[in-house]
């Protein structure tokens, strides 16, 4: 079996990594990325990227094939993300037991930055996954791996999230309450941390066992059981290794082809250019109609693609499954980790509304948080705000815009 080098890109401090190679006697190490030794022949690289920069969600789509799903994903998820879909990269996993697709979303800028850093250090990755897979996975169980002040939570074979340690009790309790009885775990493993009162009470009510364990050796979940097949590889599409090689070949083939055909192009003159434009326009129209029929195989008559596709995209968005506690939590979690929020004191969800009890730095920080939430398409109601000498206590109510 080929050796695997696991490299975890740390969010803080920037430029630092943790790494370890598979094999007996291997030990984890930490340091600057450029301090890693050269790769041995045949060694594969698996990069683990910050969980806070990768959204993992599930979506129900009325599509039949994987290619149709990839074409529909950006439009189905555009209401769940704040950046333009053109600036995002969508990676498709497997279907879960209920038929929903598991999807990972990250920004193209982040992905390209990670690839550039690793490539410059001679560590070009063969796979790139979220660091949630450092937490162990198992049948009918969740796990939370506490690493200093941050926690990596695994809620399924390919799903999970990252959070601050002080928010783990409330977030895990809320996720446990929101999940359906069929998907609820029989056990939650806490590695390197203990259960808070909210989680303990909720787990007792739902008859979910909580087990507390010592923090395992870094990468032990991967070196012991291997890379899980369900882990979503971000290196898909134009970022896949095979696609990169094909791009390099095309990059060399294009100038050579242009040089060989220069004489022919010069001799053909303006007539050839005119004919080329006509052919390109016709080919583009045919390609648009072909893609439309692939995405919507039931449609045979194509008159105006734009007018025909708009109502279908609206139907896809309604099927995206964006409502509920977990998707809403995924959208606001990065904001709760910012400098403006000192502490999350309480969280509750009912009838599509999320109530937050927060301690913030000051009143401008409260205004800044409200604006950031509104920019994410949420309706924000400040229920109360009380300013003390060094902090502000506030209660906010959030719901989806237009809900």
C-alpha positions in Angstrom: 0.0 0.0 0.0 1.3 3.4 -0.9 2.4 5.7 1.9 0.2 8.7 2.7 1.3 12.0 4.1 -1.5 13.9 5.9 -1.0 17.7 6.1 -3.4 19.8 8.2 -3.3 23.5 7.2 -3.9 25.5 10.4 -6.1 28.5 10.4 -4.0 30.0 13.2 -1.1 30.7 13.2 -1.0 31.3 9.5 1.6 29.3 7.6 1.8 26.6 10.3 0.9 23.0 9.5 0.6 19.7 11.4 1.6 16.6 9.4 2.2 12.9 9.8 2.9 9.9 7.4 1.1 6.6 7.6 3.1 3.6 8.6 4.3 1.9 11.8 6.3 4.1 14.1 5.2 7.4 12.5 4.8 10.4 14.8 3.0 13.7 14.2 5.0 16.9 13.8 4.2 20.6 13.5 6.0 23.6 11.9 6.2 25.8 8.9 4.9 24.3 5.6 8.3 24.8 3.9 10.0 22.8 6.6 8.5 19.5 5.5 10.9 17.0 4.0 10.6 16.0 0.3 8.1 13.4 -0.6 9.4 9.8 -1.1 8.5 8.3 -4.5 5.0 7.0 -4.6 3.8 8.9 -1.4 0.4 10.4 -1.8 -0.6 13.7 -0.1 -3.9 14.3 1.7 -4.5 17.9 2.8 -6.9 18.7 5.5 -8.2 22.3 5.4 -9.9 24.5 8.1 -13.5 23.4 8.8 -14.5 27.0 9.2 -13.8 27.6 5.5 -15.7 24.7 4.2 -19.5 24.5 4.3 -20.8 20.9 4.4 -24.5 20.5 3.8 -27.1 18.2 2.3 -29.5 19.0 -0.5 -32.4 17.3 -2.2 -32.4 17.7 -6.0 -34.8 16.3 -8.6 -32.0 15.2 -10.9 -31.1 11.7 -12.2 -27.4 11.8 -12.8 -24.3 13.2 -11.2 -23.6 15.5 -14.1 -27.1 17.0 -13.8 -26.7 17.5 -10.1 -23.3 19.3 -10.6 -25.0 21.7 -13.1 -27.9 22.4 -10.7 -25.9 22.8 -7.4 -24.9 26.4 -7.7 -28.4 27.6 -8.4 -29.9 25.3 -5.7 -27.5 26.6 -3.0 -27.2 30.3 -3.9 -29.6 31.3 -1.2 -27.4 29.6 1.5 -24.2 31.4 0.6 -23.2 35.0 0.8 -20.6 35.1 -2.0 -21.6 35.0 -5.7 -21.8 31.4 -6.9 -19.2 32.2 -9.5 -16.7 32.8 -6.7 -17.4 29.4 -5.1 -16.4 25.8 -5.7 -18.9 23.0 -5.2 -17.7 19.5 -4.6 -20.2 16.6 -4.7 -20.2 13.6 -2.3 -22.5 10.6 -2.1 -26.2 10.4 -1.5 -27.2 9.7 2.1 -29.8 7.2 3.3 -32.7 9.7 2.6 -31.5 10.3 -1.0 -30.0 13.7 -0.3 -26.7 14.7 -1.8 -23.8 15.6 0.5 -22.1 18.7 -0.8 -19.0 20.7 0.3 -18.7 24.4 -0.7 -15.6 26.6 -0.4 -14.4 29.8 -2.0 -12.3 29.5 -5.1 -9.9 32.0 -3.6 -9.3 29.8 -0.5 -8.9 26.6 -2.6 -6.4 28.2 -5.0 -4.5 29.7 -2.1 -4.2 26.3 -0.4 -3.1 24.7 -3.7 -0.5 27.4 -4.3 1.0 27.1 -0.8 1.2 23.3 -0.9 2.5 23.3 -4.5 5.2 25.9 -3.7 6.4 23.7 -0.8 6.6 20.6 -3.1 3.5 19.1 -1.4 1.0 19.0 -4.2 -2.1 17.2 -2.8 -3.8 14.2 -4.3 -6.8 14.8 -2.2 -8.1 17.7 -0.1 -10.8 17.3 2.6 -12.2 19.1 5.6 -10.4 18.7 8.9 -13.6 17.4 10.5 -12.3 13.9 9.5 -9.6 14.2 12.2 -12.6 13.4 14.5 -13.4 9.6 14.6 -16.5 8.4 12.8 -18.6 5.4 13.6 -22.0 3.8 13.1 -24.9 5.7 14.9 -22.5 8.0 16.7 -21.2 11.6 16.7 -17.9 12.7 17.9 -16.3 16.0 19.1 -12.5 16.3 19.1 -11.4 19.2 21.3 -8.0 20.7 20.2 -7.2 23.6 22.5 -9.8 26.3 22.0 -11.4 24.8 18.9 -13.6 21.7 18.4 -14.1 19.5 15.3 -17.5 17.9 15.3 -18.3 14.8 13.2 -22.1 14.3 12.7 -21.9 11.7 9.9 -19.6 9.9 7.5 -19.0 13.1 5.6 -20.7 15.8 7.6 -19.7 18.0 10.5 -18.6 21.5 11.5 -16.0 23.4 13.6 -16.7 25.7 16.5 -15.2 27.4 19.5 -14.8 25.2 22.6 -17.0 27.5 24.7 -19.9 27.1 22.3 -19.8 23.3 22.0 -22.4 22.6 24.7 -25.1 24.8 23.2 -24.4 23.9 19.5 -24.3 20.1 20.1 -27.5 20.3 22.2 -29.2 22.3 19.5 -28.1 20.0 16.7 -29.2 16.9 18.7 -32.6 18.4 19.3 -33.1 19.4 15.7 -32.1 16.1 14.0 -34.9 13.6 13.2 -35.4 10.6 15.4 -34.2 8.3 12.6 -30.9 10.2 12.2 -30.3 10.9 15.9 -27.1 9.2 17.1 -27.2 6.6 19.9 -23.9 7.9 21.3 -21.8 11.1 21.4 -18.1 10.7 22.0 -16.3 13.7 23.6 -12.6 13.5 23.1 -10.5 15.8 25.3 -13.5 17.7 26.7 -16.6 17.2 29.0 -20.3 17.6 28.5 -21.9 20.8 29.6 -25.2 21.0 31.4 -27.3 21.8 28.3 -26.0 18.9 26.3 -26.2 16.5 29.3 -29.9 17.4 29.9 -30.8 17.2 26.2 -29.0 13.8 25.8 -30.8 12.5 28.8 -34.2 13.5 27.5 -33.4 11.9 24.1 -31.8 8.8 25.6 -28.5 9.5 23.8 -25.4 8.2 25.6 -22.4 10.5 26.2 -18.9 9.1 26.5 -15.9 11.2 27.6 -12.4 10.1 26.5 -8.9 11.4 26.5 -7.6 13.4 23.5 -6.2 10.9 21.0 -2.9 11.3 19.1 -3.3 13.7 16.2 -4.3 12.0 12.9 -5.1 8.7 14.8 -8.6 8.6 13.3 -7.0 8.5 9.8 -4.0 6.4 10.4 -6.0 3.8 12.2 -8.9 3.4 9.9 -7.7 5.0 6.7 -9.3 7.8 4.8 -13.1 7.3 4.8 -14.6 6.7 1.4 -17.4 9.1 2.1 -15.0 12.1 2.7 -15.7 14.7 0.1 -12.6 15.5 -2.0 -12.5 19.2 -2.9 -10.2 18.5 -5.8 -13.0 17.9 -8.4 -13.7 19.4 -11.8 -11.1 21.9 -12.9 -9.1 21.3 -9.7 -8.7 17.6 -10.0 -5.2 16.2 -10.6 -6.2 14.6 -14.0 -7.7 17.9 -15.1 -4.5 19.8 -14.1 -2.4 17.4 -16.2 -4.7 17.9 -19.2 -4.5 21.6 -18.7 -0.7 21.5 -18.9 -0.9 19.4 -22.1 -3.3 21.9 -23.6 -1.1 24.8 -22.6 1.8 23.3 -24.6 -0.3 22.0 -27.5 -2.0 25.3 -28.2 1.1 27.4 -29.1 2.6 24.6 -31.2 -0.7 24.2 -33.0 -0.9 27.9 -33.6 2.6 28.0 -35.0 1.9 25.1 -37.4 -1.3 26.6 -38.7 0.0 30.2 -38.9 0.6 30.0 -42.7 -2.9 28.6 -43.3 -4.6 31.2 -41.2 -2.7 34.1 -42.9 -3.6 32.8 -46.4 -7.2 32.3 -45.6 -7.6 35.9 -44.5 -10.8 37.7 -43.7 -13.0 35.1 -45.3 -11.9 32.3 -42.9 -12.4 34.6 -40.0 -15.9 35.4 -41.1 -16.8 31.8 -41.5 -15.3 30.9 -38.2 -17.5 33.5 -36.4 -20.6 32.0 -38.0 -19.6 28.5 -37.1 -18.8 29.4 -33.5 -22.2 31.1 -33.1 -24.0 28.1 -34.5 -21.9 25.7 -32.3 -22.6 27.8 -29.2 -26.3 27.7 -29.8 -26.3 24.0 -30.3 -24.2 23.4 -27.1 -26.7 25.5 -25.1 -29.6 23.5 -26.4 -27.7 20.2 -25.7 -26.9 21.2 -22.1 -30.5 22.2 -21.6 -31.8 18.8 -22.8 -29.2 17.0 -20.6 -30.3 19.0 -17.5 -34.0 18.6 -18.3 -34.4 15.3 -20.2 -38.1 15.6 -20.3 -38.0 18.7 -22.5 -37.9 18.1 -26.3 -38.9 21.4 -27.7 -36.5 24.3 -27.2 -37.6 27.7 -28.3 -36.1 30.2 -25.8 -33.7 28.6 -23.4 -33.6 31.5 -20.9 -37.4 31.7 -20.5 -37.7 28.0 -20.3 -35.0 27.5 -17.7 -35.8 30.2 -15.2 -39.0 28.6 -13.7 -37.1 25.3 -13.5 -34.3 26.9 -11.5 -36.8 28.4 -9.2 -38.2 24.9 -8.5 -34.7 23.7 -7.8 -34.1 26.3 -5.2 -37.3 25.3 -3.4 -36.0 21.8 -3.3 -32.6 22.8 -1.8 -33.7 21.9 1.8 -32.2 25.1 3.2 -34.6 25.5 6.2 -34.1 24.2 9.7 -31.7 24.7 12.7 -28.5 23.1 11.2 -28.4 25.1 7.9 -29.2 28.3 9.8 -26.5 27.6 12.3 -24.0 26.9 9.6 -24.6 30.4 8.1 -24.2 32.2 11.4 -21.5 30.1 13.1 -18.5 32.0 11.5 -19.9 35.3 12.8 -20.2 34.0 16.4 -16.5 33.2 16.4 -15.6 36.8 15.5 -14.0 39.4 17.8 -17.4 41.2 18.3 -19.0 38.2 20.2 -17.4 37.6 23.6 -19.7 34.7 24.7 -22.8 32.7 23.6 -25.0 32.4 26.7 -28.0 30.7 25.2 -29.5 29.5 21.9 -33.0 28.1 21.1 -34.9 27.3 17.9 -38.6 27.1 17.3 -40.9 27.6 14.4 -38.2 28.8 12.0 -36.8 31.4 14.5 -33.4 31.2 16.2 -33.0 33.1 19.5 -29.5 34.1 20.6 -28.4 35.3 24.1 -25.0 36.9 23.6 -22.4 39.0 25.4 -20.7 41.4 23.0 -17.8 43.8 23.3 -19.8 47.0 23.0 -22.8 48.6 21.2 -20.9 49.2 17.9 -20.1 45.4 17.9 -23.8 44.7 18.2 -24.6 46.9 15.3 -21.8 45.3 13.2 -23.1 41.8 14.0 -26.6 42.8 13.1 -25.4 44.2 9.7 -23.4 41.1 9.0 -26.4 38.8 9.7 -28.6 40.9 7.5 -26.0 40.7 4.7 -26.4 36.9 4.9 -30.1 37.3 4.0 -31.5 37.0 7.6 -34.1 39.1 9.3 -32.7 40.3 12.6 -34.7 41.6 15.6 -32.8 42.9 18.6 -35.1 41.9 21.4 -33.1 43.6 24.2 -29.7 45.2 24.7 -28.2 46.2 28.1 -24.8 48.0 28.2 -22.5 47.4 31.1 -19.1 49.0 31.9 -17.1 46.5 29.7 -19.7 44.6 27.7 -23.2 44.5 26.2 -25.8 41.8 26.9 -28.2 41.3 24.0 -30.9 39.0 22.8 -31.5 38.6 19.1 -34.1 36.8 17.1 -33.2 35.5 13.6 -35.2 34.0 10.8 -34.8 33.5 7.1 -35.4 36.6 5.0 -39.0 36.7 3.7 -40.0 33.8 6.1 
